[in-house]
Amino acid sequence: MKNHLIKTILLSSLFILIGASLSNPGALPIKDEVGREVSLLFPPKRIVSLAPNITEILFNLGLDEEIVGVSIHCNFPEKAKNRVQVGSYISLDFEKIISLNPDLIIATGAGNTRDMVDRLEKLGFKTYVIFPKNFDDILQSIGHIGQVTNREAQARVIIEGMRKRKQRVVELTRGLSLPKVFIQIGEAPMVTVGKGSFADDLIRIAGGENIAGREKELYPRFGMEEILKRSPEVIIISSMNPKGDYQKILREWTRWKTIPAVKNGRIHLVDSDLLDRPSPRIIDGLEEIARVLHPERFKKPMQN
């Protein structure tokens, strides 16, 4: 009797598992990067991206046909501009998202709010959140997106290529002196990058010292008096504002002749998307900073 009861329980459990599998054959239970339990439909056929870095990763993975919606900030690659726009980081157009009927939405913990993600889930949309905070995290996020979109092999190729290029930068700058660097990302007020920002991580990997690298704020404000005091040897201006007059900003720096970077003509303008967007192009940003900091080691553009 006891053995018969055990067999009955085991068979009942088996039938329940089989029934659950048949009712949702493509279900993939997984945790996202902020620890949420998500049961994704696998593989997804209609994907909405809520951030530019996510869109770039998806296109790099060859998901051109699957991407049906993107945020208004998605400007790369060019074909991203042809997708339906579903709003900004903090203001989504839920009606448009509903009309697209996605089976996967990918959000970012760096811009999309928890309330927004919860609302998408309540509407019945499977939502996976990534939250990279440094260069290595970006590689991890590429791997995770590859996993949830059935593009793991393509993700591994991208990650391996980025790792090799990073390693070359590390090897070419090993043992060199660390020039003091100031990155300007805002003009009025003057804003820079602090500890924990992507650009701070890139400066360190590229063989430099961020003069604001010990600041607790991700993007602290710096007055000119503080900049003069810390005497940066290299100044990098990030083209964050698409309407900014960067030639004017470059000219304004020339007034401060006592700053080593100004005195030695080491002021450089760099595309902000390469410095603060956690996408595969972050490796281009790393190589660009390395060239700026150590031109003697990077006289020619590096090849992929």
N, C-alpha and C positions, 0 to 999 in steps of 0.2 A: 504493500500500500504506500509506504513511504517513498520507494523508488518511483512508483507510478506518479505520485504527486510532484516529485522533482522534475520528471520528464515533462509533465503537463505545463509546469511553470516555465521551463526552458523553451518549450515549443511556442508557448504564448508570447514570450519575450521576443523570440525570433520573428514571429509573424508581425508583431508590432514594429520591429526595426525594418522589416521588408516593406511593410505598408507605408512607413514614413519615407523610405527611399523612393518608392514608386510614385508617391504623391508629389515629391519634389526631387526628381532625379538629378538635377544639376546643382543641388545645394552644396555649398562649400563653407562649412563653419570655420571661422577664423577670427583672430583678434587684430584690430587695427593698431596704428602707432600711438594712440592715446588710450589703449586698453579696453576699447569697446568690443563687445562680442557682436560679430556680424555674420549672418548666414547669407552668403552671396550666391546668386545664380551664376552657374559656371558652364561654359565661358560666356561672358557678356557680349551682347550684339549691339547694344545702343548705350553709349557712354556719354555722360556729361562731366566736363571738367570745370571746377570752380576756381582755378588759379592758373596763372601763366606757366609756372614751372611744371605743373601737372600736364598741361596741354603739350608742352615741349617733350616731356617724357613719353607721352602717349604717341605722338607723331614719330618720335625716334624708335619706338617699338613697332612701327609699321601698322598702326591702328587707324589709318586714314578713313576707312569706310565705317568703322565703328563709332567714331567721334561725331556726335550729333549736336552737341551744345557746348559752349565755352563762356567764360566770363568776359566782360567788356574790356578787361585789361590784357587779354591774350593777343599779342601782336607778332608772335613768331611761332612757327614759320609762317610765311605769307599765306598759305592755304588755311591757316587758322581763322583768318579774317572772313572766310566764306561760310563759317559755321554760325548757327543761330546763337545770338548772345542772350545769356540768361541772367544778366545783372552783375553787380560788383561784389567785392568781398563781403560786405556787410549788408547789402541790399539786393536780395535775390528777387527775380520775377518768377514767382511760383506758378503762375498760370502758364508761362512759356515752358517751364520744366514739365508740368503735367501734360502739356500738349505733345512734348517730345517722347513721353512714355519711356524713359530710360530704364534699363535693367541694372545699371550701375552708375552711381554718382561718386566722384572722388573729390574730397574736400581737403583743406589744409588747416591744421591747428594754428598756423601762424596768421590767419586772416579771417577765416570763417568762424562764426560764433557757435558755441555748443547749442544754444537755443535754435539756431538755424538748422543745424544737423538733426536735432531732435524733431523739429517740425517736418523735415524731409522724411524721417523714419515713420512718423505718424501718418504721413501721406502714402506710406507703403513703398517708398523708394529705398533700395539697398544703398547705403552710404558708407564708404570706406574713407577714413581720415589718415593722412600722413602728417608728420610733424618733424622734419629734419631741422637740426640746429647747428650742424657743422658739415665740413666736407665729407667725412666718412658717413654721416647720417644720410647725406644725399645719395650715396651709393646704395645704402640700405633701402631707401625709399624707392629707388629705381628697381631694385630687386623685388620689393613687395608689390609694386604696381605690375611688374612682369608676372608675378605669381597669380594675382587676382584677375589678370586679363588673358591668361594662357599664352604668355609671351616670355616664359622664363629663359629660354635659350637666347633670345634676342637681348634680354636684359643682361645676361652674363657677358655677352660680347661687349656691350656698352661699358659695363662696370670694369671689365678687365682692361679695356682701352684707356679708361680714365685713370685707373690705378698705375698703369705703366707710365703714363705721361706725368702723373704726380711724382712718381719715384724718380723720374729723370730730373725734375726740378729740384727735388731734395738732394740728389747726388751732385748736381752741378753747383749748388749753393753751399754744400757742406764745408764747414771750416772757414767760411768768409765772414768778414765783419758784418754786423747787423745795422744797416742804416736806419735812422729814426724816421718814421713815416707819419704824415698827417693826411687823412682822407677827408675831403670836404664833400658832404652830401647835401648841405643846405647853405643858403647864402644869407638870408635874413630871417631868423638868426643863423649864426654859424653853427652847423651841426656836423658831428663826426661819428665815428663808429667805435663803440666800446667793447668790453670783454663779452664774448659769447655771440657776437655778430658774425655773419659769413665773411665779411671783408676782413675782420680781425683775424680770423682763422687763415685766410689766404695770405695775409701779410706774414704771419708766423711761418707757414709752410714755405713761402717764397724766400725766406731768409731776411726778414726785416723785423723791426720793433715798432709796434704801434704806440705812438706817444699817449694815446688814450686807452691803451690796452688794459689798464688796471681800474678803469672807471666801471662802476657797478651798472650804470645805465647802458642799455644796448646802443642808444643813439644820444649821447650827451651833447649839450651845448658848450661851445668853447668861445671865450672872448679872445680878442687879438692879444691882449696882455698875457694870457695863459699860453697862447701859441708861441709868442716871442720868448717866453720863459723856457719852454720845452725844446725850442730850437730844432724843428724838424729838418732833416737833410734831404728829404724827398716829400713833395706835396702832390697828391693825386686828387684831381677833381672828378667827381662822379657825375655823369650827365643825367641826373635823376629827373630834372624838370624838362620835359620836351619843348617847352617854350623859353627855356633859359638862354640868356645871352652869354655864352661861355667864353667868347673872345673878350668880352668886357671883364669878366671875372678874372681871366688870365692876366689882363692888363693891370687890374687893381692890385694883384699880388706883387707886381714889380715895384710898388711903392716901399715895400718893407725889405730894404736891402740888407738889413742885419740878420735876417733869417737865412741860414746856410743854403736851404733849397732855392731861395730866390737869388742869392748871390751867385750860385753855381748853375743857374738855369735848369734846375731839376724840378720843373712843374709840368705835370702831365694830365691830359684829359682822357678819361677812360669811360667806355660805355657802361652805364650803371647796371644794365641787364646782365653783364658778365661778372659783376661783383656781388650782387645781392639777390640774384634769382637762383634758388636751389634746383637747377636743372642740369642736364648734361653739359651745357655751355659754361658752367662754372669752371671747368678745366681750362677753357680759353682765358677766363679771367685770371686764373692762377698763373698761367704762362705769361700773360701781359704784365702782371705785377712783377714777376720774376725778371722780365726784360727791363722794366723800369728801374728796379732796384739794383740789378747786377748786369748792366749792358755789356760788360766785358766778357761775360759768360754766355750771353744770348744775343750775339750779333746778328744771327739769321733767324727768321721765324722757324719755330719748331714744327716738325711734321707729325701728323697723327701716326 
